[in-house]
Amino acid sequence: MRTLAFGAIAAAAVLLGFACSSTTNNGGGASSGTSGGTSGNPDPVLDGGPIGLDGAPAPLGSFAVNFGPQDAPASEEHTKCVVKRLGNPTAMHVGSVHNVLSKGSHHLVVYRVNDTVEQTTPFDCQPFTDTLDPNKGSTLMISQKEDDALVLPEGVAYTLQPNQMLRLEVHYINPSSTSKTITATSTFIPIEDSKFKNEADFLFVGTPDINIPAKSKADVGPVFIKLPDEYANVSFFAITGHEHQYGTNVKVSTAGSKADPGTPVYDVPGWIWSEPATVQASPPFKIPSNGGFKVTCSWDNTSSNAVSFGESANAEMCFFWAYYYPSVGSAKVCVHTDQVPGGADACCPGPGFVCDYLKGK
């Protein structure tokens, strides 16, 4: 039983795990980060220039980094990455991140990394590479929408070092019979240094305990995921739910314990798995002392096969990502599983045999 649980939690550590078999890389690299205004290219995604929150040129001092163009052959699902310098000559405090994805892109993950060498041509990569090693980098934002913006609260920002290295990870799906061109752009819009007060950070939370019979609807939860005590002192300002193609809803509440019915913080009418809403809390909220989150996920498995937790788009997930401040040190992955006697909680990277096992994977 313990082996089964470890396997499930290890898969959870891959999070959005959509890794596929290796294929030929047909894509070319684009230039590194660019700053200020726009160019004459009518497609800012292909151009890679800074895109403002309203689609107009981004404010002076903004920088952008792009992915692709990358060829996506017919009937292919794949995950590829680039590693690039943003090109900012001095340190900057980022108050907004604006991601734009071409059609066919399932999600974009943006990381701040400690790499020293650029890899501008898209290459095969594992989802959430090195997430459990804070010495190598940290997650800044995930997008599943074609146009997605994260606006941090006043005085809150991500701090980027001069010529910050970033990794853009794109998972794309092309179920059609013709090839597609995949691109993505991430634009970083600064705040004035004098207005900076708190460092933002990222948390990924959920459960791998999923088993949906063929041709049936199913729910999991509410599952209580206890967070380490330091999270009782932070303010959460945005949440996005995450499932795969059979997902019909994700609901999240804060709770003081498993018995606490909780306080809803994410409940979106008409929730859509392929375009999950990001709910920005105003004002930000806190979790109770010694508490955590409760998550409930729903699915409608229209396939002829049972569906469980897994990395493929034909498997399922029950997770959400949350943005908060002030940072407690690094982005983390927090999970709960009942596949061991008494259940197990883990927030990794961190101490404990579960995290040690995950790091070994």
C-alpha positions as CSV (number, residue, x, y, z in Angstrom):
1,M,0.0,0.0,0.0
2,R,2.8,2.4,0.8
3,T,4.4,1.8,-2.6
4,L,1.1,2.7,-4.3
5,A,0.8,5.9,-2.3
6,F,4.4,6.9,-3.0
7,G,3.8,6.3,-6.7
8,A,0.7,8.5,-6.7
9,I,2.4,11.3,-4.7
10,A,5.5,11.1,-7.0
11,A,3.1,11.6,-9.9
12,A,1.6,14.5,-8.1
13,A,5.0,16.0,-7.8
14,V,5.0,16.3,-11.6
15,L,1.8,18.3,-11.1
16,L,0.6,19.1,-14.6
17,G,2.5,16.1,-15.9
18,F,1.7,15.8,-19.6
19,A,5.1,14.4,-20.6
20,C,4.9,12.4,-23.8
21,S,7.2,10.2,-25.8
22,S,10.1,12.0,-27.5
23,T,9.5,13.4,-31.0
24,T,11.5,15.2,-33.5
25,N,12.0,18.9,-32.8
26,N,10.9,20.8,-35.8
27,G,10.7,24.2,-34.1
28,G,13.1,27.1,-34.2
29,G,14.2,29.4,-31.4
30,A,13.2,33.0,-31.1
31,S,15.2,35.9,-29.8
32,S,15.7,36.6,-26.1
33,G,13.8,39.2,-24.0
34,T,12.7,42.5,-25.4
35,S,11.8,45.7,-23.7
36,G,9.5,48.7,-24.2
37,G,6.8,49.3,-26.9
38,T,6.1,47.1,-29.9
39,S,7.3,46.4,-33.4
40,G,5.5,46.4,-36.7
41,N,4.6,42.7,-36.5
42,P,0.8,42.4,-36.4
43,D,1.0,39.2,-34.3
44,P,2.6,40.2,-30.9
45,V,2.8,36.5,-29.9
46,L,5.1,35.7,-32.8
47,D,6.9,39.0,-32.4
48,G,7.6,38.4,-28.8
49,G,7.3,42.0,-27.8
50,P,5.9,43.3,-24.5
51,I,2.1,43.1,-24.5
52,G,0.2,45.3,-22.1
53,L,-2.8,44.1,-20.0
54,D,-5.2,45.7,-22.4
55,G,-3.5,44.5,-25.5
56,A,-1.7,47.8,-26.2
57,P,2.1,48.2,-25.9
58,A,3.3,47.4,-22.4
59,P,4.5,50.3,-20.2
60,L,8.1,51.5,-20.4
61,G,10.4,49.2,-18.5
62,S,8.4,46.0,-19.3
63,F,10.2,43.0,-20.7
64,A,9.0,40.0,-22.6
65,V,10.3,36.5,-23.4
66,N,8.7,34.1,-25.9
67,F,8.5,30.5,-26.9
68,G,8.6,29.2,-30.5
69,P,7.4,29.2,-33.2
70,Q,7.2,25.4,-32.7
71,D,5.6,23.0,-35.1
72,A,2.9,20.7,-33.6
73,P,2.3,17.8,-36.0
74,A,-1.2,16.4,-36.3
75,S,-2.4,14.2,-33.5
76,E,0.5,15.1,-31.2
77,E,0.5,16.0,-27.5
78,H,3.9,17.2,-26.2
79,T,5.7,19.3,-23.6
80,K,8.6,21.5,-24.6
81,C,10.7,24.2,-23.0
82,V,12.9,27.1,-23.7
83,V,15.4,28.9,-21.3
84,K,16.0,32.5,-22.0
85,R,17.3,35.7,-20.5
86,L,14.6,38.3,-20.0
87,G,17.1,41.1,-20.9
88,N,16.3,43.4,-18.0
89,P,19.6,45.3,-17.3
90,T,18.8,45.9,-13.6
91,A,16.8,44.2,-10.9
92,M,13.0,44.7,-11.3
93,H,9.9,44.3,-9.2
94,V,7.2,42.7,-11.3
95,G,3.6,43.7,-10.4
96,S,1.8,42.1,-13.3
97,V,2.5,39.1,-15.6
98,H,0.7,38.9,-19.0
99,N,0.7,35.6,-20.9
100,V,-0.5,35.1,-24.4
101,L,-0.7,31.6,-26.0
102,S,-1.5,30.6,-29.5
103,K,-4.3,28.1,-30.2
104,G,-3.3,24.6,-29.5
105,S,-1.4,25.4,-26.4
106,H,-2.9,23.7,-23.4
107,H,-0.9,25.5,-20.7
108,L,2.2,27.7,-20.2
109,V,4.3,27.5,-17.0
110,V,6.7,30.4,-16.4
111,Y,9.7,29.7,-14.0
112,R,12.4,32.0,-12.6
113,V,15.5,29.8,-12.9
114,N,19.1,29.8,-11.9
115,D,20.4,28.5,-15.3
116,T,23.4,30.3,-16.8
117,V,23.1,29.1,-20.4
118,E,20.2,29.9,-22.7
119,Q,18.3,27.2,-24.7
120,T,16.4,29.2,-27.2
121,T,15.3,26.3,-29.4
122,P,12.3,24.4,-27.9
123,F,13.5,21.1,-26.4
124,D,11.8,18.1,-24.8
125,C,11.2,18.6,-21.1
126,Q,9.5,17.0,-18.1
127,P,6.6,19.1,-16.7
128,F,7.6,21.1,-13.6
129,T,11.3,20.2,-13.9
130,D,13.2,20.8,-10.7
131,T,10.1,22.1,-8.8
132,L,11.2,20.2,-5.7
133,D,14.7,21.8,-5.8
134,P,14.4,25.5,-4.8
135,N,18.1,26.0,-5.6
136,K,17.3,25.6,-9.3
137,G,14.3,27.8,-9.6
138,S,10.6,28.5,-8.7
139,T,7.3,28.8,-10.4
140,L,5.9,32.3,-11.1
141,M,2.7,31.7,-13.1
142,I,0.6,29.1,-14.9
143,S,-1.8,29.9,-17.7
144,Q,-4.3,27.8,-19.5
145,K,-6.1,30.7,-21.3
146,E,-5.0,32.2,-24.6
147,D,-4.8,35.6,-22.9
148,D,-4.2,35.5,-19.2
149,A,-3.0,38.2,-16.7
150,L,-1.9,38.0,-13.1
151,V,-2.2,41.4,-11.4
152,L,-0.5,41.3,-8.0
153,P,-1.9,43.4,-5.1
154,E,-0.5,46.9,-4.5
155,G,3.0,46.7,-3.1
156,V,3.4,43.0,-3.9
157,A,5.7,41.8,-6.6
158,Y,8.1,39.1,-7.9
159,T,11.7,40.3,-7.7
160,L,13.8,39.5,-10.8
161,Q,17.5,39.8,-10.9
162,P,19.4,41.6,-13.7
163,N,19.2,39.6,-16.9
164,Q,16.9,37.1,-15.1
165,M,16.9,33.6,-16.7
166,L,13.4,32.3,-17.3
167,R,12.1,28.9,-18.4
168,L,8.9,28.8,-20.5
169,E,7.2,25.3,-20.5
170,V,4.5,24.8,-23.0
171,H,2.2,21.8,-23.1
172,Y,0.4,21.6,-26.5
173,I,-2.2,19.3,-27.9
174,N,-3.1,19.0,-31.6
175,P,-5.9,16.6,-32.1
176,S,-6.5,17.8,-35.7
177,S,-5.3,16.2,-38.9
178,T,-3.1,19.2,-39.9
179,S,0.0,20.7,-38.4
180,K,-0.2,23.8,-36.1
181,T,2.3,26.5,-35.1
182,I,2.6,27.0,-31.4
183,T,3.8,30.2,-29.8
184,A,3.7,31.9,-26.4
185,T,4.8,35.2,-24.9
186,S,5.2,36.2,-21.2
187,T,5.4,39.9,-20.4
188,F,6.6,41.3,-17.1
189,I,5.3,44.7,-16.1
190,P,7.1,46.4,-13.2
191,I,6.1,48.5,-10.3
192,E,8.1,51.4,-8.9
193,D,10.9,50.1,-6.6
194,S,9.7,52.6,-3.9
195,K,6.3,50.9,-3.8
196,F,7.5,47.4,-3.3
197,K,6.6,45.9,0.1
198,N,6.2,42.1,-0.1
199,E,7.5,39.3,-2.3
200,A,4.9,37.1,-4.0
201,D,5.1,33.3,-4.2
202,F,3.2,30.3,-5.6
203,L,1.6,27.2,-4.1
204,F,0.2,24.1,-5.8
205,V,-2.3,22.1,-3.8
206,G,-4.4,19.0,-4.4
207,T,-4.8,15.2,-4.2
208,P,-3.9,12.2,-6.4
209,D,-6.7,10.1,-5.0
210,I,-8.8,9.8,-8.1
211,N,-10.8,6.8,-9.5
212,I,-13.6,7.5,-12.0
213,P,-15.4,4.5,-13.5
214,A,-16.1,4.4,-17.2
215,K,-19.2,6.2,-18.4
216,S,-19.9,7.8,-15.1
217,K,-19.8,11.0,-13.0
218,A,-17.8,11.2,-9.9
219,D,-16.6,13.6,-7.1
220,V,-13.6,13.6,-4.8
221,G,-13.7,15.6,-1.6
222,P,-13.9,17.8,0.1
223,V,-10.3,16.7,0.8
224,F,-8.5,18.6,3.6
225,I,-4.9,19.4,2.9
226,K,-3.1,20.8,6.0
227,L,-0.5,23.4,5.3
228,P,2.6,24.1,7.4
229,D,2.1,26.6,10.2
230,E,4.0,29.4,8.4
231,Y,1.2,29.7,5.8
232,A,-1.2,31.0,8.5
233,N,0.7,34.3,8.3
234,V,0.4,34.8,4.6
235,S,-2.3,36.4,2.4
236,F,-3.7,34.5,-0.6
237,F,-4.7,36.8,-3.5
238,A,-5.5,34.5,-6.4
239,I,-6.6,30.9,-7.1
240,T,-7.0,28.8,-10.3
241,G,-8.6,25.3,-10.4
242,H,-7.1,22.5,-12.5
243,E,-8.5,19.3,-14.0
244,H,-8.2,17.6,-17.4
245,Q,-10.8,17.0,-20.1
246,Y,-13.3,15.1,-18.0
247,G,-13.3,17.8,-15.3
248,T,-16.5,19.7,-14.6
249,N,-15.7,21.7,-11.5
250,V,-13.2,22.6,-8.8
251,K,-14.2,24.1,-5.5
252,V,-11.8,25.4,-2.8
253,S,-12.4,26.5,0.8
254,T,-10.2,27.5,3.7
255,A,-10.6,25.3,6.8
256,G,-9.2,24.9,10.3
257,S,-9.4,21.1,10.3
258,K,-10.9,18.1,8.4
259,A,-14.1,18.5,10.4
260,D,-14.4,22.2,9.7
261,P,-17.0,22.8,6.8
262,G,-14.8,25.6,5.6
263,T,-15.2,29.0,4.0
264,P,-15.5,29.1,0.2
265,V,-12.8,31.0,-1.7
266,Y,-13.1,29.5,-5.2
267,D,-16.5,28.5,-6.6
268,V,-16.9,29.5,-10.2
269,P,-20.4,29.2,-11.9
270,G,-20.0,27.4,-15.3
271,W,-16.4,26.4,-14.6
272,I,-14.6,25.2,-17.7
273,W,-11.6,22.9,-17.5
274,S,-9.9,24.2,-20.7
275,E,-10.3,27.9,-19.6
276,P,-10.3,27.7,-15.8
277,A,-11.1,31.1,-14.2
278,T,-8.5,32.7,-12.0
279,V,-10.3,34.3,-9.1
280,Q,-8.4,37.3,-7.6
281,A,-9.4,37.9,-4.0
282,S,-10.0,41.5,-2.9
283,P,-9.1,41.7,-0.1
284,P,-6.7,38.8,0.1
285,F,-7.7,36.0,2.5
286,K,-5.8,33.9,5.1
287,I,-6.1,30.3,6.2
288,P,-6.9,29.5,9.9
289,S,-4.0,28.7,12.3
290,N,-3.1,25.0,12.0
291,G,-5.5,24.8,9.1
292,G,-5.3,24.5,5.3
293,F,-7.5,24.1,2.3
294,K,-10.4,21.8,1.3
295,V,-10.7,21.0,-2.4
296,T,-13.6,19.2,-4.1
297,C,-13.3,18.0,-7.7
298,S,-16.0,16.7,-10.1
299,W,-15.8,14.8,-13.4
300,D,-17.9,13.3,-16.1
301,N,-16.0,10.4,-17.6
302,T,-17.5,10.0,-21.0
303,S,-14.9,7.4,-22.1
304,S,-15.2,3.6,-22.1
305,N,-12.3,3.3,-19.6
306,A,-11.9,3.9,-15.9
307,V,-9.9,7.1,-15.3
308,S,-7.4,7.7,-12.5
309,F,-4.7,10.2,-11.5
310,G,-2.0,10.5,-14.1
311,E,0.2,12.5,-16.4
312,S,-1.6,12.2,-19.7
313,A,-4.5,14.3,-20.8
314,N,-6.6,11.1,-20.8
315,A,-6.0,10.8,-17.1
316,E,-7.2,13.3,-14.5
317,M,-6.1,15.7,-11.8
318,C,-7.6,17.5,-8.8
319,F,-5.4,20.5,-8.0
320,F,-5.4,24.2,-7.8
321,W,-2.6,26.8,-7.8
322,A,-2.6,29.7,-5.4
323,Y,-0.7,33.0,-5.3
324,Y,0.2,34.6,-2.0
325,Y,2.5,37.0,-0.1
326,P,4.8,37.4,1.7
327,S,6.9,34.5,0.4
328,V,7.8,31.8,3.0
329,G,10.9,30.9,1.0
330,S,10.0,29.0,-2.2
331,A,7.2,27.7,-4.3
332,K,5.8,24.4,-2.9
333,V,3.7,21.4,-3.9
334,C,1.2,20.4,-1.2
335,V,-0.7,17.1,-1.4
336,H,-2.9,14.8,0.7
337,T,-3.5,11.1,0.0
338,D,-5.5,8.5,1.9
339,Q,-3.6,5.7,0.2
340,V,-1.5,5.1,3.3
341,P,-3.1,4.2,6.7
342,G,-4.3,7.3,8.5
343,G,-3.6,9.5,5.4
344,A,-0.5,11.6,4.6
345,D,0.1,15.3,4.0
346,A,3.2,16.6,2.3
347,C,4.4,20.1,1.3
348,C,7.6,19.8,-0.7
349,P,10.4,20.7,-0.8
350,G,10.6,20.2,2.9
351,P,11.5,17.8,5.7
352,G,10.0,14.3,6.0
353,F,10.1,10.9,4.3
354,V,7.5,11.8,1.7
355,C,9.5,14.8,0.4
356,D,12.7,12.8,0.6
357,Y,11.1,10.2,-1.6
358,L,9.8,12.7,-4.1
359,K,13.1,14.4,-4.4
360,G,14.7,11.1,-5.1
361,K,12.3,10.7,-8.0
